Structures are given as C-alpha cells and as structure tokens.
Amino acid sequence: MTALRPERESGAAYGESFTDSYGDAGDQGTSYGQQPYGASGALGEWQGGEGYVAQGQGAGGYGAGGYGADGYGSEGYAAESYGADSYEADRYGTGDLGGEAAATPQEPYTEPYIPPPDDETVALRIAEPPAGESITASAASSAASATRTPTGGRAARRKAAKRRHGRHGGTRQESEAAEGGSEAARAPLSRVEARRQARARRPSPGVLASRAIGEVFITTGVLMLLFVSYQLWWTNVRAHAQADKEASSLQDDWASGKRNPGTFAPGQGFAILHIPKLDVVVPIAEGVSNKKVLDRGMVGHYGEGRLKTAMPDAKTGNFGLAGHRNTHGEPFRYINRLAQGDAIVVETQDKYYVYKMASILPVTSPKNVSVLDPIPRDAGFTAPGRYITLTTCTPEFTSKYRLIVWGKMVEERPRSKGKPDALVS
C-alpha cells in the first residue's frame, strides 16, 4: 500500500478533518473526505465512484486528492478493482458495501446436507455386491478375507493357522506356489554367479566321505543281520530237515536189512541217539567232520585217528560223541541240564544200549582229550567199563571251551524184546 502523504494545501488541519470526518457533512478539502463511514454512501460507493472513495471519502484526503482521482483515480485502484464489477459486487450481489443494508455483510445461511434415512433398517447389514459383480468374485473376496492374518492374541492366531490346514498357516501348495512365484520373479543369474551357486550346492569332500562311511556301516549292519539270521534260524531249519531224513532212511534200511553191523564210512549213519529228558532224537554218523556230519544236524562218533573211541557193542571202552550246542540243529544245546540217573539211549540195528548219566564237567579246554580215555579219570571212573561221553562247545554261541557229560551203561536190550523202559515211559 502507498505510504502516507502530507495534507493537501486546500485541506484543513488534522483536527478539523477528524471532526468533520465523523460529522454530518465533511469538507471536500478535509483529510478524511466529505462524508463519514456512517453516512449514506460513505462506503457504499467504493466500487461505483471514480476514485478509491470518490464519493465515500470525499474529494480531499482519501478522496480526489488522496486515493481519489489523483491517487488511484477514477480509472485507478477502486474503479477497476473494486468497481461495479468487482469482488464485492459478485460476492454480495449489491454492488456496494455502503448503506444500511450492507453495513455488516454476511454469507447466506445454508442448511447442512443430511443423507436420507435408510428405509430398510437402521441396523448394520452387509452391503450387497454390485449387479455386475459375479458370485465367483464374491467368493474369492471372502476366501481372501478368510486367509487374512488374525488380529487377536497368540491363541487366536494359532487357531486360525490350524483352520488353514497347518500350524504355521497356509497349505503346502500355497507355500510352494509362493516360492515358485518368487523364483520366477528373480532376474536371471549370470554365468559366473550360476557356477558359484552350483559349487556352493555341491557337497564337500568331507560330506561325501561321511556319506560313504555311513553307507558302508549300513550295508555291513544289514549283512551281519542276515548272517545272524542265517546262523540262528536257517541253519537249524535245514539241519533238522537233513537229520530227520537221515533218521528215516536209517530206520527203513534196518527194517529191510540193507545195512549190516560193522565198520562204517565217514559221514555214514549207523545209530540213533535218544535223550528222553531233552526230547532229543538224532542220528549218529561216523566221524566229527563239520561238513559231512555236524553241520547236517547229526551227532558224530570219534572213530578216526588218535581220538578213535570204542563202539557201543564193545565189551569195554568209551563211546565218544560230539555235537553242536548252537546252530545247525543244536542237538546238545541243553545237555548241561542233565542230572545223575537221566537216561541216554543208543539205538542200533539190532540192540538198544541204555546209559545212566554219571557226572558232568562244565568247562574244560578243547585240548583236553583225556575225557575220551577208555577210563575217563575226570568222570570219577577207576575201573574198565562201558562208558559214553558227550562233548560240545561252551559258553553258548562260542567255541572257546568244552562241556563234557559222562554216562555208564546199565542195560543192553535186543530190538526183538522191544523198546527199553526209558523210551516207553
């Protein structure tokens, strides 16, 4: 705004102008014009006069010599800015701010907009989808809201995760789809980066060695399990079958007279051993070979070399037998349970030889061949007689030591007289 200017020569002093400006009529030469604010047309013709306040403030002061014709003039500030087509005319519609009607201009009062009431109900309800929206889209939006993360506590989140087919939320298909999308969104790797990642994914030599050792251990364990199963189960099945077949064949030959008593070839069966207390019925073959005799489930007779012993029909001597305690039919597995007086019967083609258990040696060295002497001193015998010796390995499932059982003949019974009482009862 332009700074204040000194009074014009034709104007009065400040006091007069102040008095006249609020009087009934102002002097045109006063500082504040001819008419006061309260007079009619004082401010009302701001827009319509030729100066800023051409008629409202008078010709002098703010009138013709102030902001009037000389200052902002008839074509000055007020004429174009606040004239008839000015802001006030358009805003208030009257063209002036003067007069009694425009003393305190105000905007017209307008009622606030109130939406029409809901005719259907005033309660909450779910808005219906637009007419163009399909049921599939609505179902998809409801499914999306169902998979939204719950805002409740930890228990509520866990329950929501379980309802979404998994404790950790979402299904495996969703996680795989998300991973696939993230993989597809990745930028292609350079050749160097692809090789680096391939080398990183490649197992180290230590990992390969540990895997190889683990596979060797697993394979070894499986093989050992198969071997143990073979030794403890299959060998017994096969040996029992072979022994039963040999016993049946031997008895058939005796009945038909094909076999004559006398010397027998290694591996050839010639008698049957009965131990009623242990329910043992097993063929006796010549020799103690594992392959030809013992592993086939039979009992072997010490009849070769330095370990040759007497036959049951000898007048004196020691009839020595050997058999497996474990595996391959294990005919002597429980001979340690025999007690004094228990019967041991040897059946041949023409006779039954009945022995009574006399003594037992729980543990001895495999090199203690004195147990097969004609008069075994360790058994407590001091005079010649007709004895029987049973030998086997001990402890069970090992061959470190030997277990010895001795018996003394108490009866020789021809087959024509029938079975002895030990086999009948």
Secondary structure in CASP SS format (residue, H / E / C, confidence):
PFRMAT SS
TARGET T0000
AUTHOR 0000-0000-0000
METHOD secondary structure of the structure
MODEL  1
M C 1.00
T C 1.00
A C 1.00
L C 1.00
R C 1.00
P C 1.00
E C 1.00
R C 1.00
E C 1.00
S C 1.00
G C 1.00
A C 1.00
A C 1.00
Y H 1.00
G H 1.00
E H 1.00
S H 1.00
F H 1.00
T H 1.00
D H 1.00
S H 1.00
Y C 1.00
G C 1.00
D C 1.00
A C 1.00
G C 1.00
D C 1.00
Q C 1.00
G C 1.00
T C 1.00
S C 1.00
Y C 1.00
G C 1.00
Q C 1.00
Q C 1.00
P C 1.00
Y C 1.00
G C 1.00
A C 1.00
S C 1.00
G C 1.00
A C 1.00
L C 1.00
G C 1.00
E C 1.00
W C 1.00
Q C 1.00
G C 1.00
G C 1.00
E C 1.00
G C 1.00
Y C 1.00
V C 1.00
A C 1.00
Q C 1.00
G C 1.00
Q C 1.00
G C 1.00
A C 1.00
G C 1.00
G C 1.00
Y C 1.00
G C 1.00
A C 1.00
G C 1.00
G C 1.00
Y C 1.00
G C 1.00
A C 1.00
D C 1.00
G C 1.00
Y C 1.00
G C 1.00
S C 1.00
E C 1.00
G C 1.00
Y H 1.00
A H 1.00
A H 1.00
E H 1.00
S H 1.00
Y C 1.00
G C 1.00
A C 1.00
D C 1.00
S C 1.00
Y H 1.00
E H 1.00
A H 1.00
D H 1.00
R H 1.00
Y H 1.00
G C 1.00
T C 1.00
G C 1.00
D C 1.00
L C 1.00
G C 1.00
G C 1.00
E C 1.00
A C 1.00
A C 1.00
A C 1.00
T C 1.00
P C 1.00
Q C 1.00
E C 1.00
P C 1.00
Y C 1.00
T C 1.00
E C 1.00
P C 1.00
Y C 1.00
I C 1.00
P C 1.00
P C 1.00
P C 1.00
D C 1.00
D C 1.00
E C 1.00
T C 1.00
V C 1.00
A C 1.00
L C 1.00
R C 1.00
I C 1.00
A C 1.00
E C 1.00
P C 1.00
P C 1.00
A C 1.00
G C 1.00
E C 1.00
S C 1.00
I H 1.00
T H 1.00
A H 1.00
S H 1.00
A H 1.00
A H 1.00
S H 1.00
S H 1.00
A H 1.00
A H 1.00
S H 1.00
A H 1.00
T C 1.00
R C 1.00
T C 1.00
P C 1.00
T C 1.00
G C 1.00
G C 1.00
R H 1.00
A H 1.00
A H 1.00
R H 1.00
R H 1.00
K H 1.00
A H 1.00
A H 1.00
K H 1.00
R H 1.00
R C 1.00
H C 1.00
G C 1.00
R C 1.00
H C 1.00
G C 1.00
G C 1.00
T C 1.00
R H 1.00
Q H 1.00
E H 1.00
S H 1.00
E H 1.00
A H 1.00
A H 1.00
E H 1.00
G H 1.00
G H 1.00
S H 1.00
E H 1.00
A H 1.00
A H 1.00
R C 1.00
A C 1.00
P C 1.00
L C 1.00
S C 1.00
R H 1.00
V H 1.00
E H 1.00
A H 1.00
R H 1.00
R H 1.00
Q H 1.00
A H 1.00
R H 1.00
A H 1.00
R H 1.00
R C 1.00
P C 1.00
S C 1.00
P H 1.00
G H 1.00
V H 1.00
L H 1.00
A H 1.00
S H 1.00
R H 1.00
A H 1.00
I H 1.00
G H 1.00
E H 1.00
V H 1.00
F H 1.00
I H 1.00
T H 1.00
T H 1.00
G H 1.00
V H 1.00
L H 1.00
M H 1.00
L H 1.00
L H 1.00
F H 1.00
V H 1.00
S H 1.00
Y H 1.00
Q H 1.00
L H 1.00
W H 1.00
W H 1.00
T H 1.00
N H 1.00
V H 1.00
R H 1.00
A H 1.00
H H 1.00
A H 1.00
Q H 1.00
A H 1.00
D H 1.00
K H 1.00
E H 1.00
A H 1.00
S H 1.00
S H 1.00
L H 1.00
Q H 1.00
D H 1.00
D H 1.00
W H 1.00
A H 1.00
S H 1.00
G C 1.00
K C 1.00
R C 1.00
N C 1.00
P C 1.00
G C 1.00
T C 1.00
F C 1.00
A C 1.00
P C 1.00
G C 1.00
Q C 1.00
G E 1.00
F E 1.00
A E 1.00
I E 1.00
L E 1.00
H E 1.00
I E 1.00
P H 1.00
K H 1.00
L H 1.00
D C 1.00
V E 1.00
V E 1.00
V E 1.00
P E 1.00
I E 1.00
A E 1.00
E E 1.00
G C 1.00
V C 1.00
S C 1.00
N C 1.00
K C 1.00
K C 1.00
V C 1.00
L H 1.00
D H 1.00
R H 1.00
G C 1.00
M C 1.00
V E 1.00
G E 1.00
H E 1.00
Y C 1.00
G C 1.00
E C 1.00
G H 1.00
R H 1.00
L H 1.00
K C 1.00
T C 1.00
A C 1.00
M C 1.00
P C 1.00
D C 1.00
A C 1.00
K C 1.00
T C 1.00
G E 1.00
N E 1.00
F E 1.00
G E 1.00
L E 1.00
A E 1.00
G C 1.00
H C 1.00
R C 1.00
N C 1.00
T C 1.00
H C 1.00
G C 1.00
E C 1.00
P C 1.00
F C 1.00
R C 1.00
Y C 1.00
I H 1.00
N H 1.00
R H 1.00
L C 1.00
A C 1.00
Q C 1.00
G C 1.00
D C 1.00
A E 1.00
I E 1.00
V E 1.00
V E 1.00
E E 1.00
T C 1.00
Q C 1.00
D C 1.00
K E 1.00
Y E 1.00
Y E 1.00
V E 1.00
Y E 1.00
K E 1.00
M E 1.00
A E 1.00
S E 1.00
I E 1.00
L E 1.00
P E 1.00
V E 1.00
T E 1.00
S C 1.00
P C 1.00
K C 1.00
N C 1.00
V H 1.00
S H 1.00
V H 1.00
L H 1.00
D C 1.00
P C 1.00
I C 1.00
P C 1.00
R H 1.00
D H 1.00
A H 1.00
G C 1.00
F C 1.00
T C 1.00
A C 1.00
P C 1.00
G C 1.00
R E 1.00
Y E 1.00
I E 1.00
T E 1.00
L E 1.00
T E 1.00
T E 1.00
C E 1.00
T E 1.00
P C 1.00
E C 1.00
F C 1.00
T C 1.00
S C 1.00
K C 1.00
Y E 1.00
R E 1.00
L E 1.00
I E 1.00
V E 1.00
W E 1.00
G E 1.00
K E 1.00
M E 1.00
V E 1.00
E E 1.00
E E 1.00
R E 1.00
P E 1.00
R H 1.00
S H 1.00
K H 1.00
G C 1.00
K C 1.00
P C 1.00
D H 1.00
A H 1.00
L H 1.00
V H 1.00
S C 1.00
END
